[in-house]
Amino acid sequence: MAYLLDQLTIEQHLLALLPGANPSFAQSLHPDVENMLGLRVPDVRDLARRIVKSRTWQEYLAAPGTHYMEERMLHGLVLGFIPVTDIEEYLHRVSRFVAVINSWSVCDVFSFSGNHTFAKRHADRLWSYLRERMRSDAEYEVRFGVVMSMKHFIDEQHILSLLDDYTAIRHEGYYAQMAVAWAVAECFIKQPEATLSVLQDMRLPKWTHNKAIRKICESLRVDSATKQRLKELKIKTRD
């Protein structure tokens, strides 16, 4: 039997949000994703809150839908609001979500329940969990590990290991490579000395190396002199 919230299926709830949607814009940001409604993320997040507040979230998580991209997004957003009483059970639920990620936005909009408080409370376990994701053969699982580690572990304690993990990634998927470039740029902004050595030693694949430098140079948090020095580290490519 399908899960119901206020006597409506999840699909019915999502379709009811279509008046506020912008499908053409959403499709332009996700050219390779099918079955997209183009709903506003705040609207999907509000639906996730309603599911959790109804205290029927366990029933919902027993069989979340995957037809629409927004159904997959909703799955992750619900996980960001549920109570965590057992870390292993919770991470098992997260892994089920990671397995159905099919776009960068479904990945990046996710937050662990409790966000930074959760990450601090379960730092050791979460650190090992995310490192496992980065070693995956699945493009979006790699991206998930990279993006979530970027959100929670760019600090003095983890920076060297984090950069080792990022530079070890050789997944050829665009969204995995882009995540690494983004994360390395964030590492440079927050831990510039350690990250600069990675760029000077050219430990990243050429495309990722150059993209990371480009993203650093696009940041308003980096001064112009530093940007100019970094541009000199770009690897030249053949036309």
N, C-alpha and C positions, 0 to 999 in steps of 0.2 A: 504494500500500500504506500502511495506517495506521501511524503512529508507535507503537512499542511500547517500554515501559520495564519491564524484568523480565517480559517476555512478556505484559504487560497493556496495553490501550489506556489513554489518558488518561481517557476516560470511565469505564472500569472502576476506575481508581485513585480518581477522584472519588466514584463511587458507594460505594466501600468506606469512605469517610469519613463516610457518612450517620449512623452511630450517634452521632456527636458533634455533629450538626447541630441547628440551631434554625430551621427554615424559617418558622414563623409570625412570630417576632421579626424575622428578616431581611426578610420581606415587608412588615412594618409600617414598616421604614426605607426600603424601595424600592417604594412602592405602584404605580409605573408601569413596573416591570421584570418581564418574563416569563422563564420558564425559569430559576428560581433554586433552588438546592439548600439554601441556608442554611448552608453550611459555615463552620467557624471559619477566620478568616484565617491563624492560625498553622499550621493543618494544610495549607492550600493553599501557604503559603510553604515548608513543609518539603518538599512535593512538588516545588516549583520548585528547591530546593537539590539534591534527588536527581537531577533531570534534568541540571543543570549538572555535578554531580560524576560522572555517568555518562559525560561527554564526548560525549553524543549531542545536545547542545542545538541544534546547527546543523540536524540532521535534524528536531528538534521544531519549530524556528522556521520551517522551510520551509512548514509548513501547520498552524499552531495552530488548534484548534477554536474555534467561536463560539456553539455552541448554548446551553450553560449560561453564566450570568453568570460563574460561577467559572472557566470555561475562558478567558474574556477576562482575568479577574484573573490567572490563572496565567501567561498570555502576558506581562503586564507584570512580574510578579514574577521570571520567568526572566531578563528583560532587566536586572534589578537585580543579577544575580550573574555574568553572563558577562564574560569579559575584553574590554577595549576596546583594540584595536590600531590602529584607523582611526576617527577621530571622525566622518567623514562617513558611513561605512558603518554605524556604530552609530546615528547619528541617523536614518538611513534606516530602520533596524529599529524605532526608537522611533516614527517616523511611521506605520509600518504598524500598530503597536499603538494609537496615538492614534485612528486611523481606525475602530477597532472598540469603543472605549469606549462603554458604554451605561448607566453609572450613576456616581454621585458616588464610590462606594466603589472601583470599579475604577480611577477616575482618581486618587483621593487616596492609595491604598495604594502607588502606584508610587514607586520611588526609582531614580535613575540609578545605574549600576554605580560603586561607589566613593563614592556620595553626595556629601558636601561636598568631599572630595578631588577628585573628578571635576569638580565645579563650579568649583573654584579653578583647576585645571589647564587647563580649557577655557573659562574665564570669558567671553571675548569672543564665541566662537562660540556658546556656550550662550545667552548674553544675546540675541543676534540671533535665534537659533532660537525662543526662547520669545516674543519680541516678535512674530514672524511668526504664531505660534499664536494670540495674542490678537487678531489682526486677522481671524481666520477668521469664516465665516458659520455654522460648525458649533458647536452649543452646548457639547459636551464638549471640543472642541479649544480653545475659548476658556477653559473652566474649567481645562484642563490647563496652558495657558500662564500663567494667573493663579496657580494653586496652586503650580506649580513655581518661578515667579519669586518668589513669597512665601517659599518655603523657602530660596532661595539668594541673593536680591539685595536684601533690605531692609537697606541699609547707606548710609553717607554718600555714597559714590561714585554710587550708582544711584538714590537715593530720589526725586529730582525727576523724572527720566525715568520712573521706575516709576509715580509718581503721575499723570504725564501720560498714560501708557498706560492706567492703570486708569480715569481719568476720561473717556477717549475711548471706552470700550467702551459700546455702546448695544444689545447683543444682548438680546432680550426673553426669552430662555430663563431659567427660574427658577434653574437650577443654575449658569448663567453669572453672573447677577446676585448670587446668594448668595456665589459665590466672590469677587467683587469686594468685597462688603461685609466678608467675612471678612479678605481681604487688607488692606483699608484699616484695619480694626481692628488688625491686626498691625503695620501701618506706624505707627499712632499710638503703640502701646506701645513700639516700638523707635526711632522717629524722630518724636517728638511735635510738635516745632515746625513742621516742614515739612508734616506731615499736618493739623495744626490749621488751617493757612491754607486747605487744600482744603475743609475742613468749614465754615469761616467764610464762604468765598466761594461755598459751595453748588455746587460744580462737578460733583457727582454727580447722577444722576437721583434724583428724590424718594424712591422706595422704597429704593434702594440707600443713599442718604444716611442715612435713618432707621434702616435695618437695621445699618449700620456703627456708628452711635452706640449702638444697643442692644447690639451685641456688645462694644463697648468697655466699656460700663457693666456688662456681665456678668462682665468680667475681674477677677480678684483682684489683678492687677498694676497697677491704676489706683486712686488714692486717691478717697475719697468726694467731696472738694471738686471735683476735676476732673470727676468724673462728673456732678455737679450742674450745672456750667458747660456741659458738653456737652449735657445734656438741654435746655438753653435754646436750643440750635442746631437742634433737631429742626424739621422742616417740618410744619406743621399740615396735616392732611388732613380733607376733608369726611366726615362720618359717612354 
